[in-house]
């Protein structure tokens, strides 16, 4: 039972989600995605597990600040998110082929 969290230690929701996972007795693999951003294939896999589109995991304010164009979609938007990881919604938790966005943190309980 491997659990991975795409984590930003400066984000309160990400810290709360990590604490919730640990309260369940799980020691997740922690990916500090600002230091080690996901690649395009990895992000596509995560999107598939989430059953979401790239725009659904985009932090709009950060995307604007990073200069990501509003008209990007599909593969171009995925690449832009990978190249500008601040624009990635956080946290994202992955377990056994399923994923959840931890906003609110309790969302991840559905996959744990």
C-alpha positions in Angstrom: 0.0 0.0 0.0 2.1 2.9 -1.3 0.8 6.4 -0.9 2.4 9.4 -2.6 1.7 13.1 -1.8 2.6 15.9 -4.1 3.4 18.3 -1.2 4.3 21.9 -0.7 5.5 22.3 2.9 4.6 26.0 2.9 1.0 25.3 2.1 -1.3 24.9 5.1 -3.7 22.6 3.2 -0.8 20.4 2.1 0.5 20.2 5.7 -3.0 19.4 7.0 -3.4 16.6 4.4 0.0 15.2 5.2 -0.9 15.2 8.9 -4.2 13.5 8.2 -2.4 10.7 6.2 0.1 10.2 9.0 -2.8 10.1 11.6 -4.0 7.0 9.6 -0.6 5.4 10.4 0.6 5.8 6.8 4.1 7.1 6.0 3.7 8.4 2.4 6.3 9.0 -0.2 6.6 12.8 -0.1 7.2 14.6 -3.4 8.1 18.2 -2.9 6.9 19.1 -6.4 8.4 22.6 -6.4 11.8 21.0 -6.1 11.1 17.8 -8.1 8.2 18.7 -10.5 6.4 15.8 -12.2 7.1 15.1 -15.8 4.5 15.3 -18.5 3.8 11.5 -18.5 3.6 11.5 -14.7 1.1 14.4 -14.7 -1.0 12.8 -17.4 -1.2 9.6 -15.2 -2.2 11.7 -12.2 -4.9 13.5 -14.3 -6.2 10.2 -15.5 -6.4 8.9 -11.9 -8.2 12.1 -10.8 -10.5 11.9 -13.9 -9.9 15.7 -14.3 -8.7 17.9 -17.1 -5.5 19.9 -16.8 -7.4 23.2 -16.2 -9.0 21.5 -13.1 -5.7 21.2 -11.3 -4.5 24.7 -12.2 -4.0 27.3 -9.6 -5.2 30.3 -11.5 -3.4 33.1 -9.6 -0.1 31.3 -9.8 -0.7 30.5 -13.5 -1.1 34.2 -14.2 2.0 35.0 -12.2 4.0 32.3 -14.1 2.7 33.7 -17.4 0.7 30.7 -18.4 -1.6 31.8 -21.2 -5.3 31.4 -20.6 -5.9 29.8 -24.0 -3.6 26.8 -23.4 -5.3 23.5 -23.2 -4.6 19.8 -23.2 -0.9 18.8 -23.8 0.3 22.4 -23.9 -1.3 23.2 -20.5 0.2 20.0 -19.0 3.6 21.0 -20.2 3.2 24.5 -18.9 2.2 23.2 -15.5 5.2 20.8 -15.4 7.5 23.7 -16.3 5.9 26.0 -13.8 5.0 23.7 -10.8 3.7 26.6 -8.7 0.6 26.5 -10.9 -0.2 22.9 -9.8 -3.1 22.5 -7.4 -1.9 21.1 -4.1 -1.8 18.7 -2.5 -2.5 15.7 -4.6 -2.4 12.2 -3.1 -2.0 9.0 -5.1 -2.7 5.5 -3.9 -3.2 2.2 -5.8 -4.2 3.8 -9.1 -6.5 6.4 -7.5 -5.8 10.0 -6.7 -7.5 12.9 -4.8 -6.9 16.6 -4.4 -6.6 17.5 -0.7 -8.8 20.6 -0.8 -10.2 20.1 1.7 -7.8 17.6 3.3 -10.6 15.2 4.0 -11.0 14.5 0.3 -8.1 12.1 0.5 -9.9 9.8 2.9 -11.8 8.4 -0.1 -8.7 6.8 -1.5 -6.9 5.8 1.8 
